[in-house]
Amino acid sequence: MAVRHRLIAATPEAVWAVLADGDRYVDWVVGPSNVTPEAGRWPEVGATIVYQVQLGPLRLRNVSVVRHREPGSRLEIEAKAGRLGTARIAIELRPWGEQCLVIVDEHPLRGPGGLLHNVGVEALIQVRHRAMLDRLAKLCEAGGGRRPDPADTAGTVGWGTETGHA
């Protein structure tokens, strides 16, 4: 089970604003590209997004589904990686003074990914989480979790958020 944390110099509300904005998923999650909504409104329970992950010459179609959320404090996603199985990724936000302690907990749920999970895989997940939390921190600390000016995001597809931005 991979657990990693990071103190981010932003409020939990600012961090949640980034997590709750489906258009920004590729900005903080390491690996996905071509993210599109499939069902629901991100990050409501049951909302689904589809994306590609490239591993060398292979392009894999993956799906992430919101399984649990507590607005402003917790988001739990089930990542479905085809034949490799699924993983639970829980992101917890804790107020820490004027900042936010972000805790990411990931572990396999179903499929061969659980059988293949070992110290080496754990180390790779830790590296990915470190990069993911670095990205999230940069987004939140740079703009307080606010989206860029709409004029700067021409051509993006909005698919809803809980922050009032579309």
C-alpha positions as CSV (number, residue, x, y, z in Angstrom):
1,M,0.0,0.0,0.0
2,A,1.5,3.3,-1.1
3,V,0.9,6.2,1.2
4,R,2.5,9.6,0.6
5,H,1.9,13.1,1.9
6,R,2.7,16.7,1.1
7,L,2.2,20.0,2.8
8,I,0.8,22.5,0.3
9,A,1.0,26.2,0.9
10,A,-2.7,26.7,0.1
11,T,-6.0,26.2,1.9
12,P,-7.9,22.9,1.7
13,E,-10.5,24.8,-0.3
14,A,-8.0,25.9,-2.9
15,V,-6.7,22.3,-3.2
16,W,-10.2,21.0,-3.5
17,A,-11.0,23.5,-6.2
18,V,-8.2,21.9,-8.3
19,L,-9.3,18.3,-7.5
20,A,-12.9,19.1,-8.3
21,D,-12.2,20.6,-11.7
22,G,-12.3,17.7,-14.2
23,D,-10.6,19.9,-16.8
24,R,-7.5,20.0,-14.6
25,Y,-7.2,16.3,-14.0
26,V,-4.3,15.9,-16.5
27,D,-2.5,18.9,-14.9
28,W,-1.9,17.1,-11.6
29,V,-2.3,13.3,-12.3
30,V,0.8,11.7,-13.7
31,G,0.3,9.6,-16.8
32,P,-3.1,10.3,-18.4
33,S,-3.6,12.2,-21.6
34,N,-6.7,12.8,-23.8
35,V,-9.0,12.9,-20.7
36,T,-12.7,13.1,-21.6
37,P,-15.8,12.8,-19.4
38,E,-17.8,9.6,-19.9
39,A,-20.6,9.8,-17.3
40,G,-21.7,12.1,-14.5
41,R,-20.4,15.4,-13.3
42,W,-16.9,15.4,-11.8
43,P,-16.3,14.8,-8.9
44,E,-19.8,13.5,-8.0
45,V,-20.0,9.8,-6.9
46,G,-20.2,7.7,-10.1
47,A,-18.7,10.3,-12.4
48,T,-16.4,8.6,-14.9
49,I,-13.5,9.8,-17.0
50,V,-11.7,8.0,-19.8
51,Y,-8.1,8.7,-20.7
52,Q,-5.0,7.2,-22.4
53,V,-1.8,6.1,-20.6
54,Q,1.2,5.6,-22.8
55,L,3.7,2.9,-21.8
56,G,6.5,3.0,-24.4
57,P,4.8,2.3,-27.8
58,L,1.6,1.0,-26.1
59,R,-1.4,3.3,-25.5
60,L,-3.8,1.9,-23.0
61,R,-7.4,3.1,-22.4
62,N,-8.1,3.6,-18.7
63,V,-11.1,4.7,-16.8
64,S,-11.4,6.4,-13.4
65,V,-14.6,6.4,-11.4
66,V,-15.4,8.5,-8.3
67,R,-16.4,6.1,-5.6
68,H,-16.5,8.3,-2.5
69,R,-16.2,12.0,-1.8
70,E,-16.5,14.4,1.1
71,P,-16.4,17.8,-0.6
72,G,-13.5,19.8,0.6
73,S,-11.8,17.0,2.4
74,R,-11.7,13.6,0.6
75,L,-11.8,12.1,-2.9
76,E,-11.7,8.4,-3.6
77,I,-11.2,7.1,-7.1
78,E,-11.2,3.6,-8.6
79,A,-8.7,3.5,-11.5
80,K,-9.4,0.8,-13.9
81,A,-6.4,-0.3,-15.9
82,G,-7.9,-3.0,-18.2
83,R,-6.4,-6.4,-17.8
84,L,-4.1,-5.1,-15.0
85,G,-7.0,-4.7,-12.7
86,T,-8.1,-1.8,-10.6
87,A,-6.7,0.4,-7.8
88,R,-8.2,2.5,-5.1
89,I,-6.7,6.0,-4.8
90,A,-7.8,8.1,-1.8
91,I,-6.8,11.7,-1.5
92,E,-7.4,13.3,1.9
93,L,-7.1,17.0,2.6
94,R,-6.4,18.1,6.2
95,P,-6.2,21.7,7.3
96,W,-2.7,22.4,8.7
97,G,-2.7,26.0,10.0
98,E,-3.2,28.1,6.9
99,Q,-2.0,25.3,4.7
100,C,-3.2,21.9,3.6
101,L,-1.8,18.5,4.3
102,V,-2.6,16.2,1.4
103,I,-2.4,12.4,1.9
104,V,-2.5,10.0,-1.0
105,D,-3.2,6.3,-0.3
106,E,-3.2,3.9,-3.2
107,H,-3.5,0.1,-3.3
108,P,-4.7,-2.5,-5.8
109,L,-8.3,-3.7,-5.5
110,R,-8.9,-6.3,-8.2
111,G,-7.0,-8.3,-10.9
112,P,-3.4,-9.3,-11.4
113,G,-2.2,-5.9,-10.3
114,G,-2.7,-7.1,-6.7
115,L,-0.7,-10.2,-7.3
116,L,2.1,-8.3,-9.0
117,H,2.3,-5.7,-6.2
118,N,5.7,-5.9,-4.6
119,V,8.4,-3.7,-3.2
120,G,9.5,-2.6,-6.7
121,V,6.0,-1.7,-7.8
122,E,5.6,0.2,-4.5
123,A,8.7,2.2,-5.2
124,L,7.4,3.2,-8.6
125,I,4.1,4.2,-7.1
126,Q,5.9,6.4,-4.6
127,V,7.8,8.1,-7.4
128,R,4.6,8.8,-9.3
129,H,2.9,10.1,-6.1
130,R,5.8,12.4,-5.4
131,A,5.5,13.8,-8.9
132,M,1.7,14.1,-8.7
133,L,1.9,15.9,-5.4
134,D,4.5,18.3,-6.8
135,R,2.2,19.1,-9.7
136,L,-0.8,19.6,-7.4
137,A,1.2,21.9,-5.1
138,K,2.4,24.0,-8.1
139,L,-1.1,24.4,-9.3
140,C,-2.6,25.3,-5.9
141,E,0.3,27.5,-4.7
142,A,0.5,29.5,-8.0
143,G,-3.1,30.4,-8.3
144,G,-4.8,29.4,-5.1
145,G,-6.7,26.7,-7.0
146,R,-8.4,29.2,-9.3
147,R,-8.7,28.3,-13.0
148,P,-6.8,30.5,-15.5
149,D,-8.7,33.3,-17.2
150,P,-11.2,31.9,-19.8
151,A,-9.4,33.8,-22.5
152,D,-6.3,31.7,-21.7
153,T,-8.1,28.4,-22.0
154,A,-9.6,28.7,-25.4
155,G,-10.3,25.3,-27.0
156,T,-10.7,23.4,-23.7
157,V,-13.8,21.4,-23.0
158,G,-15.6,22.2,-19.7
159,W,-17.4,19.4,-18.0
160,G,-18.3,20.9,-14.7
161,T,-16.9,21.5,-11.3
162,E,-18.1,22.1,-7.8
163,T,-16.3,25.4,-7.7
164,G,-18.6,27.4,-9.8
165,H,-16.2,27.4,-12.8
166,A,-17.4,25.8,-16.0
